[in-house]
């Protein structure tokens, strides 16, 4: 069974008389351990797709199954719990809380899953070590560079050991060098077995992932499926190696 | 980091107390991050709480003072019978109206068992002369020795006149300290206490011997202050420097002043010396006023104090007295009752009103404080839309955000409430230093508790709306918010 199953999902917004189909009858499977990019120009509906996949939004039509749970039937509280336990988000603007220091930011998801203070600190430090940022634990986000902030955000996304990580334009606010470092961090995480969904408008970044889905006008335009759902690791690495490195 | 994410069920997480603790901590941190803003916000609550406490303390002080005064004039069991103008329908019988006389006293003694004590009074409008000075006391009356008990007087020096003095109509009198202060000087001015027992005093020109003096009556607060100044040795008594201590000294409660300005003469003496001959005596009591042409031995009393067996039988006792008097007065209603209960009721009404209006004003200021909190919370959440979006994206449930905002507002209110309680003591001191009443405010624990509880309530109420607003934010829009 795939980790994520989307069946005929539509998201329709109404602006007065007008009906806007942000997502139109999308069917999609994401398997365990896949490294996949969702690509599309702005306004194509890729963000809507990510929000629905990430349980931040619910579809107008269709069904979603995440890790065996029917999402469209879940209550708001259950959705919050799913976001907390099964999903990690990485955003373009890092979205760290400026008033908290790095380790407190990383602890944030665990606060809402009711983990004790000692355990929180321990796991947050481990997550920071995994992204090589343990030495900045006591710094405020404003004292960090963009790349460091994004690594802190990745640590936060991973700290609750989620089933799937969504990264929305994770390099969009970084210079190309730092962006590459972040991308290789994602690649490393993917090799460790994480399921990662990269949302971007940039085909060059999308080229990093073995599997690409292009969204156009709310529909899946092409399915690039070079590697038989990304299960073949060697093919995946071959694909990523083919990306021209600046 | 270990892989293999656990397949935990999406069961809703139970909210532990630990999470509430974290929310409180976050609230305090938020307040600490905006110290000045929070202080301004708290100010409304601080003022509300302290004015609530101060108001209650002032009213409690006044109530205590009024009750003290009530006891000083003889308690609730005391009922005074006074002459009254004859009602319109009985005007044609006015030549038969006798007024209140000793006859009534004797009739009541025999026929009104619910009356335990009777004290007739015959008032003299007197000018006292002694030691080359003049004084017009408030209350110069001819009484029976029973008046001592009736009006809670205590003779500190000398003695009260007795039945024999009354029977023989001796020219003796017992005076209050105010008379002594006026004629011979008060202890504060002279530096020693003069006890004028044995001195001769001229009342409307008639010589009387002072045989006793009452103790000095004062409110509890005045006594404490006096004892305090006495206990400080070495303080110069400032003889002659302070102008006219007799009157300039704080009089304390007016009731106590009046009680001190009392002169008691034997009833028979008054009757014989002042109510005989062709003297004209103007008597005015209450609203009614009339002139009695003093023919020989005018027997009318200016008042008759009665003490009842108990307050519980007040209506029955009044009926009894009324029956007896209606009989002796041949049905002419030329008397009226004045009970202390009226006064007690007035005190209660006053206290109730003062409490209500003061509470209302303090409540309004607390309300304003609450509005201030709500305002600042709304401003704060619109500043933190993005933060709320982030918290939601990492798994904060609607209720978590609700709790967080509510806790912040309650923490502000609680801190404000605590500071308000502390300030209330200062406020009470400040008010009592220039308050017109002489009743020391009393801060009650219940008032503190009520004020604090109200501040917490205001915090909760003020926080609910902003908390709902924050909790309902759409996470996607909140994350996009700049």
Boltz contact constraints between the chains, C-beta under 6 A:
constraints:
  - contact:
      token1: [A, 51]
      token2: [B, 476]
      max_distance: 6.0
  - contact:
      token1: [A, 56]
      token2: [B, 475]
      max_distance: 6.0
  - contact:
      token1: [A, 56]
      token2: [B, 476]
      max_distance: 6.0
  - contact:
      token1: [A, 57]
      token2: [B, 476]
      max_distance: 6.0
  - contact:
      token1: [A, 69]
      token2: [B, 10]
      max_distance: 6.0
  - contact:
      token1: [A, 76]
      token2: [B, 398]
      max_distance: 6.0
  - contact:
      token1: [A, 77]
      token2: [B, 12]
      max_distance: 6.0
  - contact:
      token1: [A, 77]
      token2: [B, 397]
      max_distance: 6.0
  - contact:
      token1: [A, 78]
      token2: [B, 10]
      max_distance: 6.0
  - contact:
      token1: [A, 78]
      token2: [B, 12]
      max_distance: 6.0
  - contact:
      token1: [A, 80]
      token2: [B, 395]
      max_distance: 6.0
  - contact:
      token1: [A, 80]
      token2: [B, 397]
      max_distance: 6.0
  - contact:
      token1: [A, 81]
      token2: [B, 10]
      max_distance: 6.0
  - contact:
      token1: [A, 81]
      token2: [B, 12]
      max_distance: 6.0
  - contact:
      token1: [A, 81]
      token2: [B, 13]
      max_distance: 6.0
  - contact:
      token1: [A, 82]
      token2: [B, 10]
      max_distance: 6.0
  - contact:
      token1: [A, 83]
      token2: [B, 395]
      max_distance: 6.0
  - contact:
      token1: [A, 84]
      token2: [B, 395]
      max_distance: 6.0
  - contact:
      token1: [A, 85]
      token2: [B, 8]
      max_distance: 6.0
  - contact:
      token1: [A, 89]
      token2: [B, 393]
      max_distance: 6.0
  - contact:
      token1: [A, 95]
      token2: [B, 390]
      max_distance: 6.0
  - contact:
      token1: [A, 97]
      token2: [B, 387]
      max_distance: 6.0
  - contact:
      token1: [A, 108]
      token2: [B, 394]
      max_distance: 6.0
  - contact:
      token1: [A, 109]
      token2: [B, 394]
      max_distance: 6.0
  - contact:
      token1: [A, 109]
      token2: [B, 395]
      max_distance: 6.0
  - contact:
      token1: [A, 111]
      token2: [B, 22]
      max_distance: 6.0
  - contact:
      token1: [A, 112]
      token2: [B, 395]
      max_distance: 6.0
  - contact:
      token1: [A, 112]
      token2: [B, 396]
      max_distance: 6.0
  - contact:
      token1: [A, 112]
      token2: [B, 400]
      max_distance: 6.0
  - contact:
      token1: [A, 114]
      token2: [B, 13]
      max_distance: 6.0
  - contact:
      token1: [A, 114]
      token2: [B, 16]
      max_distance: 6.0
  - contact:
      token1: [A, 130]
      token2: [B, 1]
      max_distance: 6.0
  - contact:
      token1: [A, 161]
      token2: [B, 5]
      max_distance: 6.0
  - contact:
      token1: [A, 163]
      token2: [B, 5]
      max_distance: 6.0
  - contact:
      token1: [A, 192]
      token2: [B, 3]
      max_distance: 6.0
  - contact:
      token1: [A, 193]
      token2: [B, 3]
      max_distance: 6.0
